Amino acid sequence: MPEDEIAQAEIAALTRRFEEQAGKTDREFGIVKSDLTAVRLQVGNLDQKLDSFITEQQAANAQIIALLSNLVGKDPNTPG
């Protein structure tokens, strides 16, 4: 029994479309993965900057408390 040429052409066309879509999906996945890596690096950088800012802010707060305590002549850590 000879093969159905129309069916074979349809199968070939569907296979080609599937492979094209798979290639496009792989490229898009690669782009998303790359973007996600960039975002992770940026978040890590922001996390380091935030830690540094918090440390600096705590030091500044301690200096402000010390200066204000000297102005009023009282140690805020000494009870009443």
N, C-alpha and C positions, 0 to 999 in steps of 0.2 A: 504494500500500500504506500503510495508516494506521500511525502510530507506535505502538509498544507502550507503553501508559501505565504499566504496572508497571516496565518497564525504565527509562523516563524518570524515574519517581519514585525508583527505586533510585539512578540516576546523580545525581539532585539531592541525595539524602540523603548519598551518598558525597562529593559535592563539598562540601556544607555541613560534614560532619565533617572533611574535609581542611582546609578554610579555617579552621575553629575550632581545629584542632590547630596549624596554621601560625601563627595569631595567638598561641596560648598559647606556642608555641616561641619566637616573636619576643620576647614579654614576658619569658620566662625567660632568654633570651639577654641581653636588656637588663639584667636584674637581675644576672646573672653578670658581665657586662661592668662594671657599676657597682661591684660588690663587688671585682673585680679592680683597678679604678682605685684604690679606697680602700686595698687591700692594698699596691699599689705606692707610694702616698703614705706609708703607715706604714713600709714598708721603707726608703724614702728618709730619713724622719725618724730611724729607728733607726740608719741608717748614719751620719748626721751626728752623732748623739749618741755613737755608738761611736768615731768619729774624735776627737771632743772628749775623751772619756774616756781614750782611748789617749794623746793629747797630754798631758793632765793627769797621767796615771800615769807617763809618761816623765819629766816635770818633777819629780814627787815622788820617783821613783827616783834621779834625779840629785842631788837635795837630800839624800836619805838617804845615798847613797854619800859625798857631800862631808862630811856631819856625822860619819859613822863614820870616814872617813879622818882627819879632824881629831882625833877621839878617840884614835886609835891612832898618830897622827903620821906616817902614811905615805900617799903618793899611790898609789892603785891603778893609775894609768896609768904609773908610773915602774917600769921593770924592776928586779927584785931586790935 
